[in-house]
Amino acid sequence: MTFHRTSRVALLFAIACAAIALSAGPNPAFSSEAQQMCTGDAMRLCGHEVPNVQRITACMVKQRANLSPGCRAVMDREHAARRRAATAE
């Protein structure tokens, strides 16, 4: 994988994380944490979905069992926050 492609995957994953985080409510630190914890997993497990951000995100959800512990923890927190937000509405 070339540096340009790696950078593009990282950027697209960061956008996907930001979109997910914003749908759960404003928390700018979360998307930064998700990018830091999950970019490697996104490139390793879902790089074939580039440049489609929605497909990268769906792939990460499907690949939950194969995620690193840190990325899985971030995604679990995000999922719990979305459930709480949906229940509160």
C-alpha positions as CSV (number, residue, x, y, z in Angstrom):
1,M,0.0,0.0,0.0
2,T,1.5,3.3,-1.0
3,F,1.8,6.3,1.4
4,H,-0.8,8.2,-0.6
5,R,-3.3,5.4,-0.4
6,T,-2.6,4.9,3.3
7,S,-3.1,8.6,4.0
8,R,-6.4,8.6,2.0
9,V,-7.7,5.6,4.0
10,A,-6.8,7.3,7.3
11,L,-8.5,10.5,6.2
12,L,-11.6,8.7,5.0
13,F,-11.8,6.7,8.3
14,A,-11.4,9.9,10.3
15,I,-14.4,11.4,8.3
16,A,-16.4,8.2,9.1
17,C,-15.6,8.4,12.8
18,A,-16.5,12.1,12.9
19,A,-19.8,11.4,11.2
20,I,-20.6,8.6,13.7
21,A,-19.5,10.7,16.6
22,L,-21.6,13.7,15.5
23,S,-24.7,11.5,15.1
24,A,-24.3,10.5,18.7
25,G,-24.0,14.1,19.9
26,P,-21.2,16.7,20.0
27,N,-18.0,15.2,21.4
28,P,-15.0,16.3,19.3
29,A,-12.5,14.3,21.4
30,F,-14.2,11.1,20.5
31,S,-13.5,11.3,16.8
32,S,-9.9,12.0,17.5
33,E,-9.8,9.0,19.9
34,A,-11.6,6.8,17.4
35,Q,-9.2,7.8,14.6
36,Q,-6.2,7.1,16.8
37,M,-7.4,3.8,18.0
38,C,-9.1,2.5,14.9
39,T,-7.2,3.7,11.8
40,G,-4.9,0.7,11.7
41,D,-7.8,-1.7,12.0
42,A,-9.7,0.2,9.3
43,M,-6.7,-0.1,6.9
44,R,-6.1,-3.7,7.8
45,L,-9.7,-5.0,7.7
46,C,-11.6,-2.6,5.5
47,G,-9.1,-0.9,3.1
48,H,-10.8,-2.6,0.2
49,E,-13.9,-0.4,0.8
50,V,-12.0,2.9,0.1
51,P,-13.2,5.5,-0.8
52,N,-16.8,4.7,0.3
53,V,-17.1,6.0,3.9
54,Q,-20.4,4.3,4.6
55,R,-19.0,1.0,3.5
56,I,-15.8,1.4,5.6
57,T,-18.1,2.1,8.6
58,A,-20.3,-0.9,7.9
59,C,-17.2,-3.1,7.4
60,M,-15.8,-2.0,10.8
61,V,-19.1,-2.9,12.5
62,K,-19.1,-6.3,10.7
63,Q,-15.4,-6.9,11.7
64,R,-16.0,-6.1,15.4
65,A,-14.6,-9.5,16.5
66,N,-11.4,-8.8,14.6
67,L,-10.8,-5.3,16.0
68,S,-8.0,-4.4,18.3
69,P,-9.1,-4.1,22.0
70,G,-8.7,-0.3,21.9
71,C,-10.7,0.2,18.8
72,R,-13.4,-2.2,20.0
73,A,-13.7,-0.2,23.3
74,V,-14.1,3.1,21.4
75,M,-16.7,1.6,19.1
76,D,-18.6,0.0,22.1
77,R,-18.6,3.4,23.9
78,E,-19.9,5.1,20.8
79,H,-22.7,2.5,20.3
80,A,-23.7,2.9,24.0
81,A,-23.8,6.7,23.6
82,R,-26.1,6.4,20.5
83,R,-28.4,4.0,22.4
84,R,-28.6,6.4,25.3
85,A,-29.3,9.4,23.0
86,A,-32.0,7.5,21.1
87,T,-33.7,6.5,24.4
88,A,-33.6,10.0,25.7
89,E,-35.4,11.4,22.6
